[in-house]
């Protein structure tokens, strides 16, 4: 059995010094992996309720910085040596397929094979609109294309 923890990519504990300390201490305590979440933006108004909580409220509305997931994963890779790095989950359609593949391959090589890419298609239409990526309705096909890359 493996044990892990969520690394803060937003809110008051996401400052570089704090994030580095948290992942370093997690690794020193013997945790196997850390997860890093992905939301490029959090729209102020969302028509749909968050589908993964009982209340429908999105739990990731902490104030302060919100780091881009893959960049934060590379940062954590540089601050650790054994900890497995797990994206939880990358909203695949938010990024261009070939560039995403290159970034992931780079993180995996520089971390000496410690990356696990957890993926999803996204649930928040307003986030897609704010980013200006492919239409929300095409997110499944875009995800398939990215996996193929």
ZIKA-V950800 format. One record per pair of residues at least 4 apart in sequence whose C-alpha atoms are under 6 Angstrom apart, sorted by sequence separation. I is the first residue (numbers start at 1). J is the second residue. D is the distance in whole Angstrom. If there is no record, write none. Layout:
I_J_D + I_J_D
This chain:
10_14_5 + 15_19_6 + 16_20_6 + 20_24_6 + 21_25_6 + 27_31_5 + 96_100_6 + 107_111_6 + 109_113_6 + 9_14_5 + 13_18_6 + 14_19_5 + 26_31_6 + 108_113_5 + 128_133_6 + 8_14_5 + 50_56_5 + 49_56_5 + 50_57_6 + 108_115_5 + 50_58_5 + 125_136_6 + 121_139_6 + 4_31_5 + 7_34_6 + 3_31_6 + 4_32_6 + 6_34_5 + 7_35_6 + 3_32_5 + 4_33_5 + 5_34_5 + 6_35_5 + 7_36_6 + 85_114_6 + 89_118_5 + 90_119_5 + 91_120_5 + 92_121_6 + 2_32_6 + 4_34_5 + 84_114_5 + 85_115_5 + 86_116_5 + 87_117_5 + 88_118_5 + 89_119_5 + 91_121_5 + 38_69_5 + 86_117_6 + 87_118_5 + 89_120_6 + 91_122_5 + 74_107_6 + 77_111_6 + 94_133_6 + 93_139_6 + 93_142_6 + 97_146_4 + 33_83_5 + 93_143_6 + 11_62_5 + 32_83_6 + 33_84_4 + 34_85_6 + 35_86_5 + 36_87_5 + 37_88_5 + 92_143_6 + 98_149_6 + 11_63_5 + 33_85_6 + 35_87_6 + 36_88_5 + 37_89_6 + 38_90_6 + 11_64_5 + 35_88_6 + 11_65_6 + 10_65_5 + 10_66_4 + 27_83_6 + 9_66_6 + 9_67_5
